[in-house]
Amino acid sequence: MRYVKFLVLLLVFVVSMLFFVQNNQSLSSAVVLEFNVLAVHLYSLPLPVYFLVLSGFFLGALFCLAFLLIDRI
């Protein structure tokens, strides 16, 4: 079972690396995020799309870890 988990994780890693390599140009384009609520208008610095994808992944992993730790406690 340990080998199957390793192979699945390796496959996920390879597929994600292929995704990033094949979409390098579109993922490196800059995006400006804006937040407009009533009289508040906030804009972010230009961020590359791959940064947003990776930060979303890591935030999801942290929330999942926090949920599992709270459930364990």
Phi and psi in radians as a Rosetta constraint file:
Dihedral C 1 N 2 CA 2 C 2 CIRCULARHARMONIC -1.116 0.35
Dihedral N 2 CA 2 C 2 N 3 CIRCULARHARMONIC -0.652 0.35
Dihedral C 2 N 3 CA 3 C 3 CIRCULARHARMONIC -1.209 0.35
Dihedral N 3 CA 3 C 3 N 4 CIRCULARHARMONIC -0.605 0.35
Dihedral C 3 N 4 CA 4 C 4 CIRCULARHARMONIC -1.170 0.35
Dihedral N 4 CA 4 C 4 N 5 CIRCULARHARMONIC -0.747 0.35
Dihedral C 4 N 5 CA 5 C 5 CIRCULARHARMONIC -1.067 0.35
Dihedral N 5 CA 5 C 5 N 6 CIRCULARHARMONIC -0.762 0.35
Dihedral C 5 N 6 CA 6 C 6 CIRCULARHARMONIC -1.095 0.35
Dihedral N 6 CA 6 C 6 N 7 CIRCULARHARMONIC -0.751 0.35
Dihedral C 6 N 7 CA 7 C 7 CIRCULARHARMONIC -1.158 0.35
Dihedral N 7 CA 7 C 7 N 8 CIRCULARHARMONIC -0.659 0.35
Dihedral C 7 N 8 CA 8 C 8 CIRCULARHARMONIC -1.171 0.35
Dihedral N 8 CA 8 C 8 N 9 CIRCULARHARMONIC -0.763 0.35
Dihedral C 8 N 9 CA 9 C 9 CIRCULARHARMONIC -1.118 0.35
Dihedral N 9 CA 9 C 9 N 10 CIRCULARHARMONIC -0.680 0.35
Dihedral C 9 N 10 CA 10 C 10 CIRCULARHARMONIC -1.118 0.35
Dihedral N 10 CA 10 C 10 N 11 CIRCULARHARMONIC -0.711 0.35
Dihedral C 10 N 11 CA 11 C 11 CIRCULARHARMONIC -1.136 0.35
Dihedral N 11 CA 11 C 11 N 12 CIRCULARHARMONIC -0.737 0.35
Dihedral C 11 N 12 CA 12 C 12 CIRCULARHARMONIC -1.105 0.35
Dihedral N 12 CA 12 C 12 N 13 CIRCULARHARMONIC -0.723 0.35
Dihedral C 12 N 13 CA 13 C 13 CIRCULARHARMONIC -1.102 0.35
Dihedral N 13 CA 13 C 13 N 14 CIRCULARHARMONIC -0.792 0.35
Dihedral C 13 N 14 CA 14 C 14 CIRCULARHARMONIC -1.133 0.35
Dihedral N 14 CA 14 C 14 N 15 CIRCULARHARMONIC -0.755 0.35
Dihedral C 14 N 15 CA 15 C 15 CIRCULARHARMONIC -1.132 0.35
Dihedral N 15 CA 15 C 15 N 16 CIRCULARHARMONIC -0.719 0.35
Dihedral C 15 N 16 CA 16 C 16 CIRCULARHARMONIC -1.177 0.35
Dihedral N 16 CA 16 C 16 N 17 CIRCULARHARMONIC -0.662 0.35
Dihedral C 16 N 17 CA 17 C 17 CIRCULARHARMONIC -1.164 0.35
Dihedral N 17 CA 17 C 17 N 18 CIRCULARHARMONIC -0.678 0.35
Dihedral C 17 N 18 CA 18 C 18 CIRCULARHARMONIC -1.088 0.35
Dihedral N 18 CA 18 C 18 N 19 CIRCULARHARMONIC -0.711 0.35
Dihedral C 18 N 19 CA 19 C 19 CIRCULARHARMONIC -1.044 0.35
Dihedral N 19 CA 19 C 19 N 20 CIRCULARHARMONIC -0.817 0.35
Dihedral C 19 N 20 CA 20 C 20 CIRCULARHARMONIC -1.204 0.35
Dihedral N 20 CA 20 C 20 N 21 CIRCULARHARMONIC -0.620 0.35
Dihedral C 20 N 21 CA 21 C 21 CIRCULARHARMONIC -1.256 0.35
Dihedral N 21 CA 21 C 21 N 22 CIRCULARHARMONIC -0.734 0.35
Dihedral C 21 N 22 CA 22 C 22 CIRCULARHARMONIC -1.279 0.35
Dihedral N 22 CA 22 C 22 N 23 CIRCULARHARMONIC -0.450 0.35
Dihedral C 22 N 23 CA 23 C 23 CIRCULARHARMONIC -1.937 0.35
Dihedral N 23 CA 23 C 23 N 24 CIRCULARHARMONIC 0.583 0.35
Dihedral C 23 N 24 CA 24 C 24 CIRCULARHARMONIC -1.064 0.35
Dihedral N 24 CA 24 C 24 N 25 CIRCULARHARMONIC -0.782 0.35
Dihedral C 24 N 25 CA 25 C 25 CIRCULARHARMONIC -1.199 0.35
Dihedral N 25 CA 25 C 25 N 26 CIRCULARHARMONIC -0.760 0.35
Dihedral C 25 N 26 CA 26 C 26 CIRCULARHARMONIC -1.289 0.35
Dihedral N 26 CA 26 C 26 N 27 CIRCULARHARMONIC -0.498 0.35
Dihedral C 26 N 27 CA 27 C 27 CIRCULARHARMONIC -1.369 0.35
Dihedral N 27 CA 27 C 27 N 28 CIRCULARHARMONIC -0.344 0.35
Dihedral C 27 N 28 CA 28 C 28 CIRCULARHARMONIC -1.623 0.35
Dihedral N 28 CA 28 C 28 N 29 CIRCULARHARMONIC 0.013 0.35
Dihedral C 28 N 29 CA 29 C 29 CIRCULARHARMONIC -1.246 0.35
Dihedral N 29 CA 29 C 29 N 30 CIRCULARHARMONIC 2.597 0.35
Dihedral C 29 N 30 CA 30 C 30 CIRCULARHARMONIC -1.539 0.35
Dihedral N 30 CA 30 C 30 N 31 CIRCULARHARMONIC 2.505 0.35
Dihedral C 30 N 31 CA 31 C 31 CIRCULARHARMONIC -2.260 0.35
Dihedral N 31 CA 31 C 31 N 32 CIRCULARHARMONIC 2.383 0.35
Dihedral C 31 N 32 CA 32 C 32 CIRCULARHARMONIC -1.849 0.35
Dihedral N 32 CA 32 C 32 N 33 CIRCULARHARMONIC 2.119 0.35
Dihedral C 32 N 33 CA 33 C 33 CIRCULARHARMONIC -1.525 0.35
Dihedral N 33 CA 33 C 33 N 34 CIRCULARHARMONIC 2.433 0.35
Dihedral C 33 N 34 CA 34 C 34 CIRCULARHARMONIC -2.253 0.35
Dihedral N 34 CA 34 C 34 N 35 CIRCULARHARMONIC 2.573 0.35
Dihedral C 34 N 35 CA 35 C 35 CIRCULARHARMONIC -2.259 0.35
Dihedral N 35 CA 35 C 35 N 36 CIRCULARHARMONIC 1.904 0.35
Dihedral C 35 N 36 CA 36 C 36 CIRCULARHARMONIC -2.102 0.35
Dihedral N 36 CA 36 C 36 N 37 CIRCULARHARMONIC 1.914 0.35
Dihedral C 36 N 37 CA 37 C 37 CIRCULARHARMONIC -2.329 0.35
Dihedral N 37 CA 37 C 37 N 38 CIRCULARHARMONIC 2.085 0.35
Dihedral C 37 N 38 CA 38 C 38 CIRCULARHARMONIC 0.883 0.35
Dihedral N 38 CA 38 C 38 N 39 CIRCULARHARMONIC -1.924 0.35
Dihedral C 38 N 39 CA 39 C 39 CIRCULARHARMONIC -1.754 0.35
Dihedral N 39 CA 39 C 39 N 40 CIRCULARHARMONIC 0.086 0.35
Dihedral C 39 N 40 CA 40 C 40 CIRCULARHARMONIC -1.711 0.35
Dihedral N 40 CA 40 C 40 N 41 CIRCULARHARMONIC 2.115 0.35
Dihedral C 40 N 41 CA 41 C 41 CIRCULARHARMONIC -2.179 0.35
Dihedral N 41 CA 41 C 41 N 42 CIRCULARHARMONIC 1.841 0.35
Dihedral C 41 N 42 CA 42 C 42 CIRCULARHARMONIC -2.002 0.35
Dihedral N 42 CA 42 C 42 N 43 CIRCULARHARMONIC 2.437 0.35
Dihedral C 42 N 43 CA 43 C 43 CIRCULARHARMONIC -2.233 0.35
Dihedral N 43 CA 43 C 43 N 44 CIRCULARHARMONIC 2.502 0.35
Dihedral C 43 N 44 CA 44 C 44 CIRCULARHARMONIC -1.628 0.35
Dihedral N 44 CA 44 C 44 N 45 CIRCULARHARMONIC 2.977 0.35
Dihedral C 44 N 45 CA 45 C 45 CIRCULARHARMONIC -1.205 0.35
Dihedral N 45 CA 45 C 45 N 46 CIRCULARHARMONIC 2.719 0.35
Dihedral C 45 N 46 CA 46 C 46 CIRCULARHARMONIC -1.095 0.35
Dihedral N 46 CA 46 C 46 N 47 CIRCULARHARMONIC 2.110 0.35
Dihedral C 46 N 47 CA 47 C 47 CIRCULARHARMONIC -2.014 0.35
Dihedral N 47 CA 47 C 47 N 48 CIRCULARHARMONIC 2.440 0.35
Dihedral C 47 N 48 CA 48 C 48 CIRCULARHARMONIC -1.222 0.35
Dihedral N 48 CA 48 C 48 N 49 CIRCULARHARMONIC 2.638 0.35
Dihedral C 48 N 49 CA 49 C 49 CIRCULARHARMONIC -1.116 0.35
Dihedral N 49 CA 49 C 49 N 50 CIRCULARHARMONIC -0.651 0.35
Dihedral C 49 N 50 CA 50 C 50 CIRCULARHARMONIC -1.103 0.35
Dihedral N 50 CA 50 C 50 N 51 CIRCULARHARMONIC -0.546 0.35
Dihedral C 50 N 51 CA 51 C 51 CIRCULARHARMONIC -1.137 0.35
Dihedral N 51 CA 51 C 51 N 52 CIRCULARHARMONIC -0.707 0.35
Dihedral C 51 N 52 CA 52 C 52 CIRCULARHARMONIC -1.160 0.35
Dihedral N 52 CA 52 C 52 N 53 CIRCULARHARMONIC -0.687 0.35
Dihedral C 52 N 53 CA 53 C 53 CIRCULARHARMONIC -1.144 0.35
Dihedral N 53 CA 53 C 53 N 54 CIRCULARHARMONIC -0.843 0.35
Dihedral C 53 N 54 CA 54 C 54 CIRCULARHARMONIC -1.177 0.35
Dihedral N 54 CA 54 C 54 N 55 CIRCULARHARMONIC -0.675 0.35
Dihedral C 54 N 55 CA 55 C 55 CIRCULARHARMONIC -1.188 0.35
Dihedral N 55 CA 55 C 55 N 56 CIRCULARHARMONIC -0.618 0.35
Dihedral C 55 N 56 CA 56 C 56 CIRCULARHARMONIC -1.125 0.35
Dihedral N 56 CA 56 C 56 N 57 CIRCULARHARMONIC -0.696 0.35
Dihedral C 56 N 57 CA 57 C 57 CIRCULARHARMONIC -1.106 0.35
Dihedral N 57 CA 57 C 57 N 58 CIRCULARHARMONIC -0.821 0.35
Dihedral C 57 N 58 CA 58 C 58 CIRCULARHARMONIC -1.195 0.35
Dihedral N 58 CA 58 C 58 N 59 CIRCULARHARMONIC -0.636 0.35
Dihedral C 58 N 59 CA 59 C 59 CIRCULARHARMONIC -1.140 0.35
Dihedral N 59 CA 59 C 59 N 60 CIRCULARHARMONIC -0.696 0.35
Dihedral C 59 N 60 CA 60 C 60 CIRCULARHARMONIC -1.108 0.35
Dihedral N 60 CA 60 C 60 N 61 CIRCULARHARMONIC -0.700 0.35
Dihedral C 60 N 61 CA 61 C 61 CIRCULARHARMONIC -1.142 0.35
Dihedral N 61 CA 61 C 61 N 62 CIRCULARHARMONIC -0.688 0.35
Dihedral C 61 N 62 CA 62 C 62 CIRCULARHARMONIC -1.168 0.35
Dihedral N 62 CA 62 C 62 N 63 CIRCULARHARMONIC -0.721 0.35
Dihedral C 62 N 63 CA 63 C 63 CIRCULARHARMONIC -1.123 0.35
Dihedral N 63 CA 63 C 63 N 64 CIRCULARHARMONIC -0.707 0.35
Dihedral C 63 N 64 CA 64 C 64 CIRCULARHARMONIC -1.120 0.35
Dihedral N 64 CA 64 C 64 N 65 CIRCULARHARMONIC -0.758 0.35
Dihedral C 64 N 65 CA 65 C 65 CIRCULARHARMONIC -1.096 0.35
Dihedral N 65 CA 65 C 65 N 66 CIRCULARHARMONIC -0.745 0.35
Dihedral C 65 N 66 CA 66 C 66 CIRCULARHARMONIC -1.101 0.35
Dihedral N 66 CA 66 C 66 N 67 CIRCULARHARMONIC -0.737 0.35
Dihedral C 66 N 67 CA 67 C 67 CIRCULARHARMONIC -1.107 0.35
Dihedral N 67 CA 67 C 67 N 68 CIRCULARHARMONIC -0.750 0.35
Dihedral C 67 N 68 CA 68 C 68 CIRCULARHARMONIC -1.184 0.35
Dihedral N 68 CA 68 C 68 N 69 CIRCULARHARMONIC -0.634 0.35
Dihedral C 68 N 69 CA 69 C 69 CIRCULARHARMONIC -1.184 0.35
Dihedral N 69 CA 69 C 69 N 70 CIRCULARHARMONIC -0.714 0.35
Dihedral C 69 N 70 CA 70 C 70 CIRCULARHARMONIC -1.113 0.35
Dihedral N 70 CA 70 C 70 N 71 CIRCULARHARMONIC -0.701 0.35
Dihedral C 70 N 71 CA 71 C 71 CIRCULARHARMONIC -1.134 0.35
Dihedral N 71 CA 71 C 71 N 72 CIRCULARHARMONIC -0.625 0.35
Dihedral C 71 N 72 CA 72 C 72 CIRCULARHARMONIC -1.187 0.35
Dihedral N 72 CA 72 C 72 N 73 CIRCULARHARMONIC -0.688 0.35
